[in-house]
Amino acid sequence: MASNYAIRTLDPPQRPYFSTTVVPVVDTGLHDAEGVRLVLVNGKAWDHPVAQAQYAIALINSYNMTSDARYLARAKAQADRFIERATSSRGAIYFP
């Protein structure tokens, strides 16, 4: 079946979550001992997959601008937490 759609590459400024802001290499936000971003709810720190994913993207953008491997190490810590916390059910992955 033919399609009128084609794959095209977006220039960086057109990509979702593109940023030219370098985040501090030392996380000034709430995080745990592994450097994973946390959120505070009613006085208690929690994992928050969306906050962690957004932070990981900011870290990767920062690495792309600086080539500082510390950004990749911190982004990997976010990804490791996703893998650790993921729950599979009915063919999908959920994050508690």
One Martini backbone bead per residue (centre of mass of N, CA, C, O) as a GRO file, in nm:
protein
   96
    1MET     BB    1   0.092   0.039   0.027
    2ALA     BB    2   0.072   0.354  -0.044
    3SER     BB    3   0.226   0.673   0.046
    4ASN     BB    4   0.246   1.033   0.122
    5TYR     BB    5   0.460   0.968   0.325
    6ALA     BB    6   0.756   1.106   0.492
    7ILE     BB    7   1.065   1.106   0.605
    8ARG     BB    8   1.193   1.361   0.827
    9THR     BB    9   1.425   1.596   0.926
   10LEU     BB   10   1.480   1.788   1.199
   11ASP     BB   11   1.567   2.062   1.314
   12PRO     BB   12   1.650   2.130   1.625
   13PRO     BB   13   1.438   2.373   1.677
   14GLN     BB   14   1.188   2.163   1.590
   15ARG     BB   15   1.225   1.996   1.830
   16PRO     BB   16   1.124   1.849   2.086
   17TYR     BB   17   1.278   1.996   2.366
   18PHE     BB   18   1.436   2.213   2.268
   19SER     BB   19   1.755   2.357   2.384
   20THR     BB   20   1.996   2.628   2.504
   21THR     BB   21   1.999   2.527   2.797
   22VAL     BB   22   2.215   2.491   3.063
   23VAL     BB   23   2.236   2.288   3.310
   24PRO     BB   24   2.337   2.217   3.598
   25VAL     BB   25   2.562   1.975   3.695
   26VAL     BB   26   2.450   2.052   3.967
   27ASP     BB   27   2.180   1.969   4.134
   28THR     BB   28   1.933   2.205   4.265
   29GLY     BB   29   1.734   1.999   4.302
   30LEU     BB   30   1.547   1.740   4.383
   31HIS     BB   31   1.734   1.454   4.506
   32ASP     BB   32   1.907   1.173   4.519
   33ALA     BB   33   2.195   0.985   4.556
   34GLU     BB   34   2.176   0.919   4.227
   35GLY     BB   35   2.041   1.187   4.084
   36VAL     BB   36   1.733   1.169   4.107
   37ARG     BB   37   1.451   1.308   4.040
   38LEU     BB   38   1.228   1.482   4.260
   39VAL     BB   39   0.921   1.520   4.443
   40LEU     BB   40   0.718   1.728   4.647
   41VAL     BB   41   0.463   1.573   4.865
   42ASN     BB   42   0.360   1.648   5.158
   43GLY     BB   43   0.680   1.624   5.253
   44LYS     BB   44   0.740   1.406   5.022
   45ALA     BB   45   0.951   1.210   4.837
   46TRP     BB   46   0.918   1.144   4.476
   47ASP     BB   47   0.869   0.979   4.214
   48HIS     BB   48   0.868   1.129   3.865
   49PRO     BB   49   0.861   1.051   3.544
   50VAL     BB   50   0.825   1.329   3.410
   51ALA     BB   51   1.045   1.484   3.558
   52GLN     BB   52   1.270   1.284   3.478
   53ALA     BB   53   1.242   1.310   3.170
   54GLN     BB   54   1.284   1.616   3.147
   55TYR     BB   55   1.563   1.612   3.278
   56ALA     BB   56   1.701   1.420   3.080
   57ILE     BB   57   1.669   1.602   2.835
   58ALA     BB   58   1.829   1.841   2.952
   59LEU     BB   59   2.092   1.678   2.982
   60ILE     BB   60   2.129   1.605   2.684
   61ASN     BB   61   2.137   1.892   2.580
   62SER     BB   62   2.384   1.970   2.751
   63TYR     BB   63   2.575   1.768   2.627
   64ASN     BB   64   2.551   1.871   2.330
   65MET     BB   65   2.687   2.158   2.419
   66THR     BB   66   2.952   2.037   2.609
   67SER     BB   67   3.059   1.724   2.638
   68ASP     BB   68   2.971   1.644   2.930
   69ALA     BB   69   2.956   1.333   3.085
   70ARG     BB   70   2.786   1.403   3.340
   71TYR     BB   71   2.516   1.430   3.192
   72LEU     BB   72   2.491   1.133   3.104
   73ALA     BB   73   2.501   1.005   3.385
   74ARG     BB   74   2.241   1.144   3.487
   75ALA     BB   75   2.053   1.040   3.265
   76LYS     BB   76   2.097   0.740   3.333
   77ALA     BB   77   1.971   0.752   3.614
   78GLN     BB   78   1.688   0.801   3.511
   79ALA     BB   79   1.664   0.545   3.333
   80ASP     BB   80   1.716   0.338   3.555
   81ARG     BB   81   1.457   0.408   3.712
   82PHE     BB   82   1.257   0.325   3.500
   83ILE     BB   83   1.339   0.028   3.489
   84GLU     BB   84   1.300  -0.034   3.794
   85ARG     BB   85   0.976   0.077   3.802
   86ALA     BB   86   0.857  -0.085   3.593
   87THR     BB   87   0.531  -0.196   3.468
   88SER     BB   88   0.374  -0.477   3.337
   89SER     BB   89   0.060  -0.457   3.134
   90ARG     BB   90  -0.108  -0.552   2.867
   91GLY     BB   91   0.148  -0.448   2.681
   92ALA     BB   92   0.244  -0.237   2.900
   93ILE     BB   93   0.401   0.049   3.046
   94TYR     BB   94   0.438   0.142   3.388
   95PHE     BB   95   0.443   0.421   3.629
   96PRO     BB   96   0.414   0.477   3.975
   0.00000   0.00000   0.00000
